[in-house]
């Protein structure tokens, strides 16, 4: 286990409840969750076995099970899996969750080739993998375990999206010239959340990584759309609820525009295994 993975584990070990709440805690974060679920409903098979790789405390696993799909949840953090088991039990969908597995997306040897009818890697687990060769290995594994013609969904944090959010949340980092220069040049953030590691993607890089001779490109989308500023978005939603609903419809229409994909905090790519 390299130092970047150790940093990631240390970061998330203390944030299990926060990670469970993250996708639903306010209108801004619900953008990522709701947009992702919309695309899942459009492209997932109606039945079958799905791998939720890097699925954390199980938000998507529970939704998938409620849709009538069978699910295997894999995550790097035992703390996430223990929390997920309790939430799965509360949700009453234990029969649909076939297995919870502690492991890394870079090594899915627990699973045979062509095991799954769909593969998910959502919320940015691939961003916490270092170096680039290991990210390529993770993608190869996600493709390997998918059946022929199965959809593969991967979302990642956006390099340009985080730069757009800088005036709100990153002024200290910009003040550190070497740190910020490294982020611009490589997309790597060795101080993610002050203690973790994250690689921020451009849409061009993410598409290049996921598109290979073994996959067919389906689409890319920006999940938060134009809403890079969390505080402004939440104030907008609270003060102008009717306008917010209209704004969400604009987001829906524009989410696959190339500019919006890169401007968004998270971007989603869907490919299909050949």
N, C-alpha and C positions, 0 to 999 in steps of 0.2 A: 504494500500500500504506500503510494507516494505521499509527499507532504501536502499536496493540494487536496487529495482525498481525505487526509486526516483533518485538514482545516475545515473541509465541508462537513464532515461528520461532527466535529466539535460545534460548528455553528448550528446545525439542525437539531442536535441532541437537546439543546436548551430551548427549542422553539416548537415543540410538538403541537401544543394547543394553538399557538399562533399560526402554524401552518394549516391546521384543520380549519381555522376561522378565516384564513386569508382570502379565499375566493368568494366569500359571502358577506364580509364584514361591512362593506359600504358600496355605493353605486359604482365607484371607479373599479374596484376589484371584481365586481359582478360582471363587468364587461368581458373580461377574459373568460370567466366561467361560462357565461351564457352563450357567448359566441362560439366557444369550443363545443359546447353541447349541441348547438344548432348544426354544426358541421358533422359531428358524430352521428346525429340522427339521419343526416342526408347520405352518409357514405358507409356506415356500418352495415354488416349483414343483419338480417332479421333474427337470426339464431346462430349459435356456434360458440366456440371458446375464444376468449379474448385475453391477451396478456396486457396488464396495466403495469408497464415497466417504469420503475422510479415513481410509483404511484403514491408515495408518502403515506399519510394517515387514512387514505382510502376514499376521498370524496368522489372521484370518478368511478372507482370500483363499485361503490354502492349505487350510483346512478345507472351504471351498466347492468347490474344485477336486477334493478327495478325494471329495466327495459326488457327483461327476459333472457339476457345473455348469461352464459357461464363465464366466470372470470378467475384468472390467476393474478394475484397481487404480488409484485416483487419490489423490494426497496432495500436501499443500502443500510437503513437505520432500523435496528431491532425495536427501538423506542416507537417509531412510526407504526410498525407492524402490530405491536401490542396494543397501541391505541386503536388501530384500525379494527382489530378483532372485536373489541368492545363495541365499537360503533356498528359493525356488521351485525353483531348479535342484537343490538338495540333495534336495528332496522328490520330485523326478521327475514334476512335474505341469506342466511348462512349456507343453505343448500346450493345456492348459485355460486358462491365463492369456493372454488374447488381446492385452492391452496394459497397459503401466504408464505413467501420465500424471502429470506434474507440474502441479498446478493447485489452485485453491481451490473449495470447495463453493459459493461465491457466484457462480461463473462456470463453468458447464458447457457453454459454447458449442462446445467441442470435439466434443460429441455432439448428434445430431439429436433432434428431438422423438420421444417414444415409442420409444426405442432398447432399453430393458431390460425383461426379464421380472420383475425384482425390483431394488430399490434399497436399499442399506444405508448408514447413516451412524452407526457404532457407536463407543462409547467416549467420546463427548463432543466431537467436532470442532465441533459447532454452538455449544458453550459458549465457544469461543475466537473467535467472530465478534462484532464490535462495529462500530457500535451496533445497536439493535434493528431498524432498517430493513434492515441488511445480513443479519441473521439471517432476516428475512422473505424477503429475496431468495434466500438459500440454500435455504429450504424450497420456494419457488416453482420453483427450478431442479431440485431433487430430484424434485419431482412432474412437471415438464415432461418429463424424460427417461425416465420410467416409461411402460410401455405401459398401455393400458386394462385394469383389473382386476388390475394388478400390485401386490404388497405392497410397502410402504415401511417400513423399520425404522429408527428413530432413537432413540439413547440419549443421555441428558444427565446431568450431575452435578446432584445435588439440593441445593437451598438448605437445607432442613430437615435433610437427611442430614449436611451438613457442619457444621451447628450442633450436632447430636448428637455429632459426633466432636470438637468443640472442646476438651473437657476433656483429651483425649488428645493432640491434635496442634496446637491453635491458641491456646494461652494468650497468646503474644506479641501476636497480632492483637487479641485481646479487650482487651489492655492499651492498645491505641491506639484511643481512643474514636472519633475521627473516622473512621478506617478501618472500624471495626466498625459504626458507625452507617450508613455508606455501603453496606456489605454487606447489612445488614438492609433498608435502604430500597430498594435497586436490584437486589440480587443480584450486583452487579459486584465483582470482586476484581482490583484492578490490581497486586497483589503475589503472584499465584499462583505457588507454588514460589519465591517471592522475586523472580523476574524476569519472569514471564509475565502473561497476562490470562485471566480466566475469568468467564463469567456463569453463575451457579447458578440453576436453574429450580425453580419449584414445579410440581406436576403440573397444576394448573389452567392455568398459563401455557403449558406444553408442549403440552397438549391443544388449547388455543386456537390456538396457532401452526400446528399440524399439521392441524387439522380445518378444511376449507374446502368451498366448493361443488364443488371438484374431487376431494375425497377422502371416503371413508367410514371412520369410526372402527371399529377392530377390537378392540383392548384396550390396557391399560397394565399394567406390572408393575414391582415393585421388585426389582432384581437381587441385591442383597446381603441383602434382607429386613431383619430386626431387627439385623443385625450391623454396627452403625456403628463399633464399637471394634475396630480391626484387631488390636492386641496381645492383647486379651482373647479374641477369636475364635480366633486362632492357638494360644494356650495351651490353650483349651478343646479344640480339635481334636487337639492333641498328647497331652494328658493323658487325655482321655475319648473315644477313637475311636468306641466304640459309641454313646455319647450324641450325638456329633457327627453320625453317620449318621442318627440319629433326628431330630436338630435340622434337618438338611437336608430331610427329608421334611416337617417342619412348615413350613419356608420355602417349599417347593414348593406346599403347600396354601394358604398365606397371601399369596403374592406379589402377587396382584391386589387385595388389600384396599386401600382408599384410604389408610388410615393407613400401611400398610407401604410403599406406593409412595413417599410423601413422606419416610418415615423412612430409606429406603434411600440408600446412597451414590450409586448410579446408577439411573435409571429408564428403562424402555424403552417406547416407544409404537409400535404398529403401526397403519398406516392402509392403505387400499386405494384406488388411483386409480379414479375412476369412468369 
